[in-house]
Amino acid sequence: VFRRSSTTNFDLWVVPSSGGRAVPLLRTPIANELDPDWSPDGKLIAYSASLGGNTDLYSLRLQSGSAQRLTAGRAIDCCPTWSPTGRELAFTSDRDGTLQIYVMDAEGSNVRRISFEGAWNDDAVFSPSGDLLAYTSRVNGRFQIRPISKAQLSRFFIITYHQIRPPIRRCIPTPIRPKYGWI
């Protein structure tokens, strides 16, 4: 699944795993759908959608085609990523004034902030076992990858890397949006 630009907005498209042509999955003329992520069981897609000037998180049930709004409010909530169990989503939000990482239950409840340093945190990803969560953080002008333990919320180590694009204050579509994985 990926986002594709039309003349007026971004929509979600899918390509069969066996190959073939891309087909529209979700096309909403008055919204931008971004940041799609498959659930581990393949039954849901979490995504962000900008509707009426506000960006919130949604979950699309593939079998029925029904979407459920997971977050609501004036904050920008974007960049969802599933936990390996599919029971939680990590995401980026500016609900406390700066871009921070949050985790919530898959149906949108039990939202909790897990990053507390820096003014720009984004691109969260769970480890395959789900016991660690890593994200990009800008602290003192330097971008770093910060892994934290979900169990203890304690930082283990910091890996500094060089950013290839200027920092952004909001989650916006960009062709060079890094996604990280575990080795």
Disulfide bonds with the S-S distance in Angstrom:
Cys78-Cys171 2.09
